[in-house]
Amino acid sequence: MARGPARNLLYLYSSRDNFTKVRAFLLPNRFHRADSPNPSNSHPFLTPDSKFCIPPQFSPSHFTQSLNYRCLNFQRHPFSTLVENGTPNLNSAPALESEVTEVDSISDIGLDENGPGNENLEPEKRLNFAQIASRDPVEIYKELRDASKSDKQSRSDWDLLIEVFRGFAKSGWASNQALAVYIGASFFPTAAHKFRNFFFKKCKIDIVKYLVFLAPGIEAEKFLFPIFVEFCLEEFPDEIKRFRSMVESADLTKPHTWFPFARAMKRKIVYHCGPTNSGKTYNALQRFMEAKKGIYCSPLRLLAMEVFDKVNALGVYCSLLTGQEKKYVPFSNHVACTVEMVSVDELYEVAVIDEIQMMADPSRGDAWTRALLGLKADEIHLCGDPSVLNIVRKICSETGDELVEQRYDRFKPLVVEAKTLLGDLKNVKSGDCIVAFSRREIFEVKLAIEKYTKHRCCVIYGALPPETRRQQANLFNDDNNEYDILVASDAVGMGLNLHIRRVVFYSLSKYNGDKTVPVPASQVKQIAGRAGRRGSRYPEGLTTTLHLEDLDYLIECLKKPFDEVKKVGLFPFFEQVELFAGQFPDVTFAQLLEKFAENCRLDGSYFLCHHHHIKKIANMLEKVQGLSLEDRFNFCFAPVNIRDPKAMYHLLRFASSYAHKVPVNIAMGMPKCIARNDSELLDLETKHQVLSMYLWLSNHFEEEKFPYVKKVEAMAVDIAELLGESLTKANWKPESRNPGKPRQQENEGGYERPRSLIKLYEQKRQEGFSAGQKLEKYIRVDLKLFARLTWDAMDGETFTMISLSGQCQVQPAN
Ligand SMILES: Nc1ncnc2c1ncn2[C@@H]1O[C@H](COP(=O)(O)OP(=O)(O)OP(=O)(O)O)[C@@H](O)[C@H]1O
């Protein structure tokens, strides 16, 4: 007999009138609140593409539907037409295997070699299958349970019955349905096996005949399933309870219900939707500054710092809060923060969430989702491209917030220069930003430009501290110096106000940690869009590629509409992980995260953010004794480059000191002078990252455990300055952080002139074109407009410019 909750479960389930209650009982949401909209309508499991996928048609009432369905079938196909002369039509049954296997004890069942079939019974004793089909499965189960032994079966029926149960045990459908009553997929085969043994020992002739009539397949599975559920509820209460606790503790469904206070508010969401350089953030910040109390949430420290400076300069007191720094400005009611630091406890009049499309970021998306769902603000301004507009609409309909959409267009046109740099960096011009997707390439390009032209280059890439990036940006923006070219990584796409005339893509593919892939169109747009920013001296923004071959891809990316995002990121809070950890007391933290990812339930609009880097840190910290689960969780989010062994070593050291309750010291020598070569530069970068990590930890753990904050801050400022100076003077060949990665062939100067045009010419010559002959190429600009791009294969003089604002401008060679 089932005990405790399982007994209740059985009781509720057993009463067919109580399906709604069963549903509420079976499928509670841990985060469900009484005031959440329509709790009983919530779907218990995932959408079809989630891990725990219960087909949408499933609900406990499906059992009744299933019965009705069978009855309906009978009505449509009268029993007499299916069973001629009382003989069920078994033609559709699959051929039986000759062997009879897996029967525990054949002597336990009554086997009658010449036993009666329905056709052999007197007409009045013939079985009414429609009646059997509509019987309450609870009653059938009870009847079986209470039977002392099984009725005698014919050999052929028995063989077919074995097949039916074999099919049931292997049924993906049944296994999936069983999840809803907390029979896990790994336990399902055992449960199905025991159910079969139970059935064989107790089976009644009418049920057997009906199953034989249904034959192996989905109909038989649907008939058996509710009986199986009754069996499981009584036989496996502990397994069910265990699996249910595990599933519930990994429940990430209905994330909007996690923020009851935000749900209690009627928020107004304003979506500023448009391409880069269209004034979205500017307008949102106007509202932010007008408000009595406001918060600006930034994707980058750098951008938070920019807003902090700008807003204070305009006379609105504003504090700064990032993972690494807390700058409190007295009397301030405004704060500029990084999105991960946003408070969902404070009440604000206006909140701005910048780059809202980053909700879909595979590793950081959860921070944007949390801000959108959880911010307690009367007005929330979202700035971003249109890719997440639909999903924001959906979220607003769930949260009950009002959504206002504001559309924007670029201030200045973005124009593609079809001439390209013809593969030669000597063709760079003042105001160019050359975009390369690796640190190594960035330095190669800088070296080549400075060697072969009169231009000087500033450099911006992700591993540089925000202060250094700003210093380089200022150097580039300032007309009164020789630094008129910017060489940058994709880090240039966000957060800096740069006076770029033309964005030139050095390449349009990048290494993603695994292989080299094309740069996604949305990123290409974002980067190209930096050209011709409002306020800069250039009347329009230009973009092009170094190589002619890359031009098509650039144009394709620019004209491609934004892909609609279908899912946005989520990640469990510590409390959720802690609850889940209760189910697995003996596993490591990395294994725990893995198990959480395997078992968590998500609604269809959400995905679980990547946790590879977290797992890597968790594995490294495994040998550190004395850290609580919460400590481990927090250490795993520290900003560290997991591919940098020195930085990882320092993190391990910090965690060990923390665990041993000794003050965490920085123990790192300060460099005396600027970097003279690439390895010294790399060392400066790493040192700054370690300092930054120390500051981050001091803000996320008890401060007294990190007593050297002031010293570390001063060191970080010094290193950022050294980095800036080093970059200004850098003229060496780059080294790779990743020596294993194959490098492109280099020549003496560290840069080989790309051969695209030469290759093209050679190829065309072989195809029969004579020198000077015009080649023609048609490039599709938008759905209707085609621009004819013509260039001279010999001299590369003629060029065409294609406007993507809908107009085609063909310009003569200059
Ligand atoms: N009404 C305005 N008056 C003066 N300057 C403006 C105005 N609107 C925008 N700007 C300036 O234009 C530039 C681009 O604006 P903004 O940063 O708001 O664009 P955006 O659409 O948010 O682009 P991104 O997504 O690239 O940040 C900024 O330097 C901003 O200060």
The ligand as a MOL file (V3000), in Angstrom:
LIG
                    3D

  0  0  0     0  0            999 V3000
M  V30 BEGIN CTAB
M  V30 COUNTS 31 33 0 0 0
M  V30 BEGIN ATOM
M  V30 1 N 18.8420 63.6640 -30.1400 0
M  V30 2 C 20.1760 63.6140 -30.1010 0
M  V30 3 N 20.8870 64.7270 -29.9420 0
M  V30 4 C 22.2050 64.7180 -29.8890 0
M  V30 5 N 22.9460 63.5820 -30.0160 0
M  V30 6 C 22.3000 62.4440 -30.1670 0
M  V30 7 C 20.8710 62.4100 -30.2210 0
M  V30 8 N 20.5180 61.1210 -30.3800 0
M  V30 9 C 21.6640 60.4170 -30.4270 0
M  V30 10 N 22.7310 61.1960 -30.3010 0
M  V30 11 C 24.1290 60.7650 -30.3350 0
M  V30 12 O 24.2720 59.8420 -31.3980 0
M  V30 13 C 25.1480 58.7970 -31.0540 0
M  V30 14 C 24.4310 57.4830 -31.2220 0
M  V30 15 O 23.3140 57.4520 -30.3650 0
M  V30 16 P 22.9950 56.2180 -29.4580 0
M  V30 17 O 24.1960 55.7180 -28.7610 0
M  V30 18 O 21.8220 56.5710 -28.6520 0
M  V30 19 O 22.5880 55.2100 -30.5880 0
M  V30 20 P 22.1320 53.7140 -30.4220 0
M  V30 21 O 21.0370 53.5030 -31.3820 0
M  V30 22 O 21.8760 53.4050 -29.0090 0
M  V30 23 O 23.3950 52.9660 -30.9650 0
M  V30 24 P 24.2550 51.8270 -30.2730 0
M  V30 25 O 23.3640 50.6790 -30.1510 0
M  V30 26 O 25.3260 51.6480 -31.2180 0
M  V30 27 O 24.7020 52.4280 -28.9620 0
M  V30 28 C 25.5780 59.0490 -29.6320 0
M  V30 29 O 26.8250 59.6570 -29.6410 0
M  V30 30 C 24.5080 59.9780 -29.1110 0
M  V30 31 O 25.0030 60.8030 -28.0950 0
M  V30 END ATOM
M  V30 BEGIN BOND
M  V30 1 1 1 2
M  V30 2 1 2 3
M  V30 3 2 2 7
M  V30 4 2 3 4
M  V30 5 1 4 5
M  V30 6 2 5 6
M  V30 7 1 6 7
M  V30 8 1 6 10
M  V30 9 1 7 8
M  V30 10 2 8 9
M  V30 11 1 9 10
M  V30 12 1 10 11
M  V30 13 1 11 12
M  V30 14 1 11 30
M  V30 15 1 12 13
M  V30 16 1 13 14
M  V30 17 1 13 28
M  V30 18 1 14 15
M  V30 19 1 15 16
M  V30 20 2 16 17
M  V30 21 1 16 18
M  V30 22 1 16 19
M  V30 23 1 19 20
M  V30 24 2 20 21
M  V30 25 1 20 22
M  V30 26 1 20 23
M  V30 27 1 23 24
M  V30 28 2 24 25
M  V30 29 1 24 26
M  V30 30 1 24 27
M  V30 31 1 28 29
M  V30 32 1 28 30
M  V30 33 1 30 31
M  V30 END BOND
M  V30 END CTAB
M  END
